[in-house]
Every structure is written in C-alpha cells, then in structure tokens.
Amino acid sequence: MYTLLNDFTSYQVYGLKRLASYKKKFYSHDFSISPKNSSKKANREALIGEFIDIFCEHNFADTDYSVIQQEPLEFSTMDEWIHQASVSSILKSFTYFIWTDKIVEGYFNGRIENHTVEKLLHRLEAAIKEENIIA
C-alpha cells in the first residue's frame, strides 16, 4: 500500500500534523476579529506567522501551481475538489496563499475568513488519518 510515509520524512509528517492542528487555532470562537479589536488582529497575525514558520521549516513549499489551477476544473465545485485533494495539492495551495500574501496584503487572512483554509486543514487532517499516520 502506498502511503504518505513514502513521500515525506518522519519530520515532515510531524509538520503535517502540526499544520492540521491550526484548524482549531484559526477557527476558535475567540479568534474572530473586528476592526475595533486590534489585539485579536495581532493574535491572528501571530498565528498566521507561526503557521508559515512551520510550513517553511518542514520544506513544504511547492510552487508548481499547475495542479491547483487544473484539478479544480474537473469538479463541479471547489468544495468537491478540496474534499478529495491530495496532501501535495493542499501544500501547493498553502504555498500559493503564502506567496500571494506577500504581494496582496491580507490574502492569507482572507482565505481564513472565507473558510478555505479551514476546509483545506480539515482535508489535510482526513488525509493523514486515511493514511493511518495518526496513531
């Protein structure tokens, strides 16, 4: 049986698990922000920074966006694509979000607010469980 363990080192598998844990951090009820609440905004920015640090420390960046540009076209909705997306495609999506945020300030946060990040992290968590990586 082909597993994620064939594609990733144990260090990277650990990193995938850490990234998946950000679903709870990004979407806790205490995390919602408003323009008047600068401390929550700073907290969100710090969490995004931590997420990006983990992503980069585990060498997940992959700028071959052809997959994330073409695969979704095969599905009726983006949610259908996300529901079956591979770990590789999820990582490419996050790479795109991170790099785009460098050019378009707030892009990554926008993907959090529209729940795209939540859906991708949910799929990442499911993919890890499907591969029997989480004990």
Secondary structure as GFF3:
##gff-version 3
##sequence-region A 1 135
A	DSSP	three_ten_helix	4	6	.	.	.	ID=ss1
A	DSSP	alpha_helix	10	20	.	.	.	ID=ss2
A	DSSP	alpha_helix	22	26	.	.	.	ID=ss3
A	DSSP	three_ten_helix	29	31	.	.	.	ID=ss4
A	DSSP	alpha_helix	38	57	.	.	.	ID=ss5
A	DSSP	alpha_helix	66	70	.	.	.	ID=ss6
A	DSSP	three_ten_helix	71	74	.	.	.	ID=ss7
A	DSSP	alpha_helix	78	84	.	.	.	ID=ss8
A	DSSP	alpha_helix	87	103	.	.	.	ID=ss9
A	DSSP	alpha_helix	107	113	.	.	.	ID=ss10
A	DSSP	alpha_helix	116	130	.	.	.	ID=ss11
###
